[in-house]
Amino acid sequence: MLLVALIVILSVLLLYTYNMFHKELCSPPVLFITPFILMCFIALLNSKTWSFELHLNTFSVILFGNVFFCLGAFIGDNIKLKNLGWNCNIVSNYRIKDSKYIFLLILQVVCYVLKLRYIMRFAMAHGVEHDISKSLLYYNNTIKFTTEDAITFPWWLTLGVDVCGVFGFICACILAQQLLSKQTKGNNFLLLVINYIVAIIGGMSSGGRGGAIQILLAFLFAFIILYQRKFEWKKSIPLKRIYSITLGLCLIVTVFTISTTWVGKIAAQNIGRYLSNYIGAQIYNLDYRLNTSFTQSRIFGEETFYPIIQKFAGWFNITRWTHYHVGDISVNAAGYNTGNVQTAFYSYFKDFGLLGVIFIPIALGVLSQIIYRYARKSPSLCPINMGLIIYLILAYVITYSFFGDKFGSLFLTFNTIKKMFLLYCLLVYLYKLKIGKAQTIIITS
């Protein structure tokens, strides 16, 4: 059976890359391959229910995609980089002022409340009753599944929400760092925790759960990376820490499941089937698309580079590029709805054929491994550096490749450039900007 063979081969590939990349749980190949194995295993458990038999072309696409991602990571690991003579210290003597946490907490609450008000007004204007969950569901469906104009938020609110989103990743890093260095006393730590919780809730302010899951995963990955950094990458994570990580993953799944009601979706009566659709159905859907209803892209890179194409279409008023949206209708497997996502490889194959399944994973592997090398260490004595936070953003893209293409839709965008600038400004504000008694601004070195 090809599905069993795929699980075995990917498991061997995972063990090989785990050892090749120094037994680091958060190395890009480990984060990339592991979810694919889990997806295949759950699909195997549901194969009779779905009447699913994997085709050879789908087997080849998933296998080649994983192998070439690992090849890209290997290339990225052997590229010589400058300025990596940093230390692995995670202890910081610098204490972020309470006033900065309070300011950012107020900013988060104000921005997310205002955003929610705009969404509710938009939904009510289109006949939705005055209900938060239904408004979020309507807005989320509008921006995901239609080409209709949704909401044009004021520029200052969009900027504020972007600042809050980036700050959520910083909170995840600082929280992991302070837990590992046992700096957990006082109002300062409490303010940090409150900010982090608000960031998670704010991640669902568009009706989806992706933003919240990103912040949760960011903490989990930051904890693992900083733990191994603490011991200068010479000590493996003990078994009790593995249990903690497992509990963390269970928490993410629980929050994801519970949040179905918060974002307006019907709570799943059969949790097993619901999670199977979310984690395992992608390979079934990919197999169905490739062998039953495959259509080639009409525009170069229309799925992979959707945000970039839409941006250029707006700039140059190219109307034929603006009236399409990514995504297909849901698939049914023997009467069971299995959703409409089919791994990242579907977008690559649809846009560029087999070459897309080869070269895009290689490019993603090279980029992610280079950024990961910067995330492993910290410049000077600062435990939180841009490399770490950028990698946490990218780690979500890597991990969710089993689900759908996040590389082109979330990372290779103009919005990412803006977020990198905001990230730099926030780190300067938190760690280097001081306001003296005479209200003069001082930038420390």
PATORDREN-657782 format. One record per residue (C-alpha): residue number from 1; residue in one letter; x, y negated, z negated. Coordinates in steps of 0.02 Angstrom, whole numbers, plus 50000, padded with zeros to 5 digits. Example, Ala and Ser with C-alpha at 12.3 -4.5 7.8 and 13.67 -1.06 7.14 Angstrom:
BEGIN
NODE  resi  resn      x      y      z
NODE     1     a  50615  50225  49610
NODE     2     s  50684  50053  49643
This chain:
BEGIN
NODE  resi  resn      x      y      z
NODE     1     m  50000  50000  50000
NODE     2     l  50075  49835  50056
NODE     3     l  50014  49738  49905
NODE     4     v  50102  49857  49785
NODE     5     a  50259  49849  49892
NODE     6     l  50253  49659  49888
NODE     7     i  50240  49658  49698
NODE     8     v  50389  49776  49683
NODE     9     i  50498  49678  49806
NODE    10     l  50456  49509  49727
NODE    11     s  50492  49581  49554
NODE    12     v  50663  49642  49611
NODE    13     l  50694  49471  49691
NODE    14     l  50644  49386  49528
NODE    15     l  50764  49492  49423
NODE    16     y  50904  49462  49547
NODE    17     t  50881  49273  49552
NODE    18     y  50855  49265  49363
NODE    19     n  51029  49338  49340
NODE    20     m  51105  49240  49483
NODE    21     f  51041  49075  49412
NODE    22     h  51116  49105  49239
NODE    23     k  50960  49180  49156
NODE    24     e  50874  49012  49145
NODE    25     l  50685  49026  49132
NODE    26     c  50653  48855  49210
NODE    27     s  50768  48873  49360
NODE    28     p  50671  48838  49522
NODE    29     p  50675  49018  49590
NODE    30     v  50603  49088  49428
NODE    31     l  50464  48958  49424
NODE    32     f  50427  48988  49608
NODE    33     i  50423  49178  49616
NODE    34     t  50340  49221  49450
NODE    35     p  50167  49149  49491
NODE    36     f  50167  49240  49658
NODE    37     i  50196  49405  49568
NODE    38     l  50055  49365  49447
NODE    39     m  49942  49317  49593
NODE    40     c  49979  49481  49684
NODE    41     f  49953  49584  49526
NODE    42     i  49782  49506  49490
NODE    43     a  49734  49527  49673
NODE    44     l  49781  49711  49656
NODE    45     l  49666  49729  49505
NODE    46     n  49525  49654  49608
NODE    47     s  49566  49741  49772
NODE    48     k  49421  49863  49759
NODE    49     t  49298  49729  49708
NODE    50     w  49352  49620  49854
NODE    51     s  49377  49767  49975
NODE    52     f  49549  49694  50003
NODE    53     e  49687  49773  50106
NODE    54     l  49840  49664  50138
NODE    55     h  49894  49641  50319
NODE    56     l  50076  49650  50374
NODE    57     n  50082  49469  50436
NODE    58     t  50021  49403  50267
NODE    59     f  50146  49516  50178
NODE    60     s  50285  49444  50288
NODE    61     v  50233  49262  50261
NODE    62     i  50235  49277  50071
NODE    63     l  50396  49378  50067
NODE    64     f  50490  49265  50188
NODE    65     g  50428  49109  50098
NODE    66     n  50495  49170  49931
NODE    67     v  50659  49233  50002
NODE    68     f  50696  49072  50095
NODE    69     f  50652  48966  49943
NODE    70     c  50783  49065  49845
NODE    71     l  50905  49039  49987
NODE    72     g  50875  48852  49979
NODE    73     a  50902  48853  49791
NODE    74     f  51065  48948  49815
NODE    75     i  51123  48816  49940
NODE    76     g  51073  48677  49821
NODE    77     d  51168  48761  49679
NODE    78     n  51328  48760  49780
NODE    79     i  51322  48580  49843
NODE    80     k  51451  48472  49756
NODE    81     l  51374  48330  49658
NODE    82     k  51450  48178  49577
NODE    83     n  51424  48112  49401
NODE    84     l  51384  48278  49321
NODE    85     g  51517  48266  49186
NODE    86     w  51381  48239  49056
NODE    87     n  51350  48317  48887
NODE    88     c  51210  48433  48831
NODE    89     n  51165  48343  48671
NODE    90     i  50979  48329  48630
NODE    91     v  50995  48228  48469
NODE    92     s  50966  48042  48487
NODE    93     n  50999  47914  48352
NODE    94     y  50892  47788  48445
NODE    95     r  50716  47773  48375
NODE    96     i  50584  47702  48490
NODE    97     k  50492  47563  48399
NODE    98     d  50316  47594  48338
NODE    99     s  50260  47434  48424
NODE   100     k  50308  47505  48594
NODE   101     y  50208  47663  48563
NODE   102     i  50059  47560  48505
NODE   103     f  50067  47449  48659
NODE   104     l  50073  47598  48776
NODE   105     l  49932  47684  48681
NODE   106     i  49821  47531  48702
NODE   107     l  49870  47523  48885
NODE   108     q  49820  47705  48911
NODE   109     v  49652  47688  48825
NODE   110     v  49608  47527  48918
NODE   111     c  49660  47591  49089
NODE   112     y  49573  47759  49075
NODE   113     v  49412  47684  49004
NODE   114     l  49406  47554  49143
NODE   115     k  49441  47687  49274
NODE   116     l  49299  47793  49205
NODE   117     r  49180  47644  49212
NODE   118     y  49221  47615  49396
NODE   119     i  49192  47799  49433
NODE   120     m  49024  47800  49343
NODE   121     r  48968  47643  49436
NODE   122     f  49018  47723  49601
NODE   123     a  48925  47884  49562
NODE   124     m  48768  47794  49502
NODE   125     a  48768  47689  49661
NODE   126     h  48755  47853  49757
NODE   127     g  48610  47922  49657
NODE   128     v  48702  48015  49519
NODE   129     e  48623  47998  49348
NODE   130     h  48712  47909  49205
NODE   131     d  48819  48058  49150
NODE   132     i  49008  48064  49132
NODE   133     s  49029  48245  49188
NODE   134     k  48917  48228  49340
NODE   135     s  49000  48065  49389
NODE   136     l  49173  48143  49379
NODE   137     l  49115  48293  49480
NODE   138     y  49039  48183  49615
NODE   139     y  49194  48074  49627
NODE   140     n  49311  48224  49630
NODE   141     n  49211  48308  49768
NODE   142     t  49206  48147  49869
NODE   143     i  49395  48122  49871
NODE   144     k  49432  48307  49898
NODE   145     f  49305  48370  50021
NODE   146     t  49247  48222  50124
NODE   147     t  49319  48081  50228
NODE   148     e  49201  47955  50150
NODE   149     d  49272  47801  50066
NODE   150     a  49273  47824  49878
NODE   151     i  49328  47684  49763
NODE   152     t  49452  47545  49792
NODE   153     f  49515  47512  49617
NODE   154     p  49590  47340  49579
NODE   155     w  49778  47340  49610
NODE   156     w  49815  47301  49428
NODE   157     l  49711  47450  49369
NODE   158     t  49794  47567  49494
NODE   159     l  49963  47507  49434
NODE   160     g  49913  47529  49252
NODE   161     v  49850  47706  49281
NODE   162     d  50012  47749  49373
NODE   163     v  50114  47682  49226
NODE   164     c  50010  47788  49106
NODE   165     g  50031  47942  49214
NODE   166     v  50220  47925  49216
NODE   167     f  50222  47889  49029
NODE   168     g  50134  48055  49000
NODE   169     f  50287  48148  49068
NODE   170     i  50402  48042  48959
NODE   171     c  50295  48084  48807
NODE   172     a  50309  48269  48848
NODE   173     c  50500  48256  48852
NODE   174     i  50515  48154  48693
NODE   175     l  50394  48268  48601
NODE   176     a  50494  48423  48649
NODE   177     q  50657  48337  48602
NODE   178     q  50595  48281  48431
NODE   179     l  50521  48452  48391
NODE   180     l  50686  48536  48433
NODE   181     s  50788  48410  48335
NODE   182     k  50660  48418  48191
NODE   183     q  50621  48232  48197
NODE   184     t  50438  48256  48154
NODE   185     k  50406  48142  48005
NODE   186     g  50327  47972  47992
NODE   187     n  50208  47864  48092
NODE   188     n  50328  47860  48239
NODE   189     f  50303  48045  48275
NODE   190     l  50115  48031  48246
NODE   191     l  50103  47890  48373
NODE   192     l  50201  47996  48497
NODE   193     v  50081  48143  48475
NODE   194     i  49927  48031  48494
NODE   195     n  50000  47955  48653
NODE   196     y  50032  48129  48722
NODE   197     i  49855  48188  48685
NODE   198     v  49781  48033  48767
NODE   199     a  49892  48065  48919
NODE   200     i  49821  48242  48934
NODE   201     i  49642  48179  48923
NODE   202     g  49683  48040  49046
NODE   203     g  49748  48170  49166
NODE   204     m  49567  48225  49192
NODE   205     s  49503  48049  49226
NODE   206     s  49484  48084  49413
NODE   207     g  49373  48234  49386
NODE   208     g  49507  48366  49415
NODE   209     r  49617  48455  49290
NODE   210     g  49779  48447  49387
NODE   211     g  49843  48293  49297
NODE   212     a  49812  48369  49125
NODE   213     i  49893  48534  49174
NODE   214     q  50045  48439  49238
NODE   215     i  50069  48355  49069
NODE   216     l  50047  48519  48975
NODE   217     l  50169  48611  49087
NODE   218     a  50291  48465  49074
NODE   219     f  50302  48490  48886
NODE   220     l  50323  48677  48905
NODE   221     f  50462  48662  49034
NODE   222     a  50546  48519  48939
NODE   223     f  50548  48623  48781
NODE   224     i  50630  48770  48870
NODE   225     i  50760  48662  48958
NODE   226     l  50804  48561  48803
NODE   227     y  50813  48719  48698
NODE   228     q  50944  48794  48811
NODE   229     r  51030  48625  48827
NODE   230     k  51039  48617  48637
NODE   231     f  51152  48770  48637
NODE   232     e  51246  48712  48793
NODE   233     w  51165  48849  48896
NODE   234     k  51261  48983  48801
NODE   235     k  51114  49054  48703
NODE   236     s  50962  49143  48771
NODE   237     i  50791  49100  48705
NODE   238     p  50748  49220  48562
NODE   239     l  50596  49333  48566
NODE   240     k  50495  49227  48445
NODE   241     r  50520  49078  48561
NODE   242     i  50458  49184  48706
NODE   243     y  50302  49218  48603
NODE   244     s  50283  49030  48576
NODE   245     i  50299  49000  48762
NODE   246     t  50169  49134  48796
NODE   247     l  50051  49052  48672
NODE   248     g  50084  48887  48761
NODE   249     l  50033  48964  48925
NODE   250     c  49877  49035  48844
NODE   251     l  49837  48862  48778
NODE   252     i  49851  48793  48955
NODE   253     v  49733  48927  49021
NODE   254     t  49612  48894  48877
NODE   255     v  49612  48706  48906
NODE   256     f  49588  48738  49091
NODE   257     t  49439  48851  49061
NODE   258     i  49357  48742  48928
NODE   259     s  49380  48587  49036
NODE   260     t  49265  48658  49170
NODE   261     t  49121  48580  49074
NODE   262     w  49212  48414  49046
NODE   263     v  49244  48387  49232
NODE   264     g  49067  48432  49278
NODE   265     k  49090  48610  49339
NODE   266     i  48977  48751  49280
NODE   267     a  49060  48850  49142
NODE   268     a  49106  49023  49202
NODE   269     q  49000  49160  49123
NODE   270     n  49126  49289  49178
NODE   271     i  49295  49221  49124
NODE   272     g  49389  49366  49202
NODE   273     r  49313  49335  49373
NODE   274     y  49338  49148  49356
NODE   275     l  49523  49164  49316
NODE   276     s  49545  49298  49449
NODE   277     n  49480  49175  49578
NODE   278     y  49596  49040  49514
NODE   279     i  49754  49146  49501
NODE   280     g  49733  49295  49616
NODE   281     a  49615  49251  49758
NODE   282     q  49741  49144  49853
NODE   283     i  49823  49294  49936
NODE   284     y  49653  49362  49989
NODE   285     n  49607  49192  50062
NODE   286     l  49775  49178  50151
NODE   287     d  49752  49351  50225
NODE   288     y  49577  49306  50282
NODE   289     r  49632  49141  50363
NODE   290     l  49779  49217  50454
NODE   291     n  49683  49366  50522
NODE   292     t  49503  49307  50541
NODE   293     s  49485  49118  50556
NODE   294     f  49655  49044  50594
NODE   295     t  49664  48878  50687
NODE   296     q  49823  48783  50731
NODE   297     s  49844  48604  50671
NODE   298     r  49794  48471  50797
NODE   299     i  49908  48337  50724
NODE   300     f  50092  48365  50684
NODE   301     g  50103  48411  50500
NODE   302     e  49920  48369  50465
NODE   303     e  49911  48480  50311
NODE   304     t  50089  48470  50244
NODE   305     f  50110  48283  50266
NODE   306     y  49930  48229  50242
NODE   307     p  49962  48078  50126
NODE   308     i  50101  48011  50239
NODE   309     i  49993  48030  50395
NODE   310     q  49848  47941  50311
NODE   311     k  49962  47799  50258
NODE   312     f  50032  47773  50433
NODE   313     a  49857  47789  50507
NODE   314     g  49801  47647  50395
NODE   315     w  49952  47539  50436
NODE   316     f  49938  47560  50625
NODE   317     n  49748  47581  50635
NODE   318     i  49758  47753  50717
NODE   319     t  49577  47806  50697
NODE   320     r  49598  47983  50764
NODE   321     w  49717  48017  50619
NODE   322     t  49601  47949  50484
NODE   323     h  49445  48053  50515
NODE   324     y  49500  48221  50451
NODE   325     h  49527  48299  50282
NODE   326     v  49627  48450  50226
NODE   327     g  49547  48607  50158
NODE   328     d  49426  48736  50225
NODE   329     i  49259  48803  50167
NODE   330     s  49260  48936  50033
NODE   331     v  49292  49119  50076
NODE   332     n  49180  49264  50023
NODE   333     a  49253  49433  49979
NODE   334     a  49121  49571  49979
NODE   335     g  48993  49446  49914
NODE   336     y  49110  49361  49789
NODE   337     n  49160  49181  49816
NODE   338     t  49351  49169  49811
NODE   339     g  49371  48982  49837
NODE   340     n  49458  48886  49974
NODE   341     v  49643  48885  49928
NODE   342     q  49770  49002  50009
NODE   343     t  49946  48965  49943
NODE   344     a  50065  48832  50005
NODE   345     f  50122  48945  50147
NODE   346     y  49956  48924  50237
NODE   347     s  49987  48738  50263
NODE   348     y  50165  48771  50321
NODE   349     f  50111  48909  50440
NODE   350     k  49962  48813  50506
NODE   351     d  50068  48659  50544
NODE   352     f  50231  48737  50604
NODE   353     g  50205  48924  50622
NODE   354     l  50335  49045  50555
NODE   355     l  50469  48908  50563
NODE   356     g  50370  48812  50432
NODE   357     v  50371  48962  50316
NODE   358     i  50560  48968  50335
NODE   359     f  50622  48789  50336
NODE   360     i  50503  48701  50217
NODE   361     p  50536  48825  50074
NODE   362     i  50723  48807  50109
NODE   363     a  50709  48617  50097
NODE   364     l  50604  48628  49938
NODE   365     g  50729  48752  49864
NODE   366     v  50879  48640  49900
NODE   367     l  50794  48484  49832
NODE   368     s  50726  48566  49675
NODE   369     q  50891  48650  49630
NODE   370     i  50989  48486  49650
NODE   371     i  50866  48393  49539
NODE   372     y  50868  48537  49414
NODE   373     r  51057  48521  49399
NODE   374     y  51034  48341  49345
NODE   375     a  50895  48393  49225
NODE   376     r  51008  48519  49137
NODE   377     k  51118  48385  49062
NODE   378     s  51100  48206  49001
NODE   379     p  51205  48052  49037
NODE   380     s  51304  47981  48893
NODE   381     l  51209  48013  48731
NODE   382     c  51032  47993  48798
NODE   383     p  50937  48160  48794
NODE   384     i  50797  48098  48908
NODE   385     n  50859  48058  49082
NODE   386     m  50772  48027  49248
NODE   387     g  50834  48193  49318
NODE   388     l  50741  48288  49182
NODE   389     i  50577  48196  49205
NODE   390     i  50583  48202  49395
NODE   391     y  50613  48389  49384
NODE   392     l  50463  48409  49268
NODE   393     i  50357  48323  49401
NODE   394     l  50432  48435  49535
NODE   395     a  50416  48591  49427
NODE   396     y  50227  48579  49439
NODE   397     v  50244  48574  49629
NODE   398     i  50356  48728  49625
NODE   399     t  50247  48827  49505
NODE   400     y  50086  48788  49596
NODE   401     s  50149  48841  49767
NODE   402     f  50057  49005  49739
NODE   403     f  49896  48901  49734
NODE   404     g  49918  48775  49873
NODE   405     d  50037  48648  49948
NODE   406     k  50085  48519  49818
NODE   407     f  50255  48479  49895
NODE   408     g  50184  48377  50038
NODE   409     s  50026  48317  49952
NODE   410     l  50101  48262  49786
NODE   411     f  50290  48244  49801
NODE   412     l  50333  48192  49980
NODE   413     t  50228  48035  49969
NODE   414     f  50253  47848  49958
NODE   415     n  50171  47856  49787
NODE   416     t  50317  47960  49724
NODE   417     i  50436  47817  49764
NODE   418     k  50327  47700  49662
NODE   419     k  50324  47823  49518
NODE   420     m  50514  47837  49518
NODE   421     f  50525  47648  49503
NODE   422     l  50397  47646  49362
NODE   423     l  50491  47787  49276
NODE   424     y  50652  47686  49279
NODE   425     c  50562  47532  49211
NODE   426     l  50480  47631  49071
NODE   427     l  50645  47710  49018
NODE   428     v  50725  47539  49013
NODE   429     y  50579  47472  48911
NODE   430     l  50583  47616  48787
NODE   431     y  50770  47641  48766
NODE   432     k  50860  47482  48819
NODE   433     l  50743  47334  48802
NODE   434     k  50748  47244  48636
NODE   435     i  50657  47087  48583
NODE   436     g  50753  46984  48456
NODE   437     k  50686  46874  48318
NODE   438     a  50696  46721  48429
NODE   439     q  50586  46815  48556
NODE   440     t  50730  46827  48677
NODE   441     i  50740  46982  48784
NODE   442     i  50900  47082  48772
NODE   443     i  50948  47227  48885
NODE   444     t  51064  47343  48792
NODE   445     s  51193  47447  48881
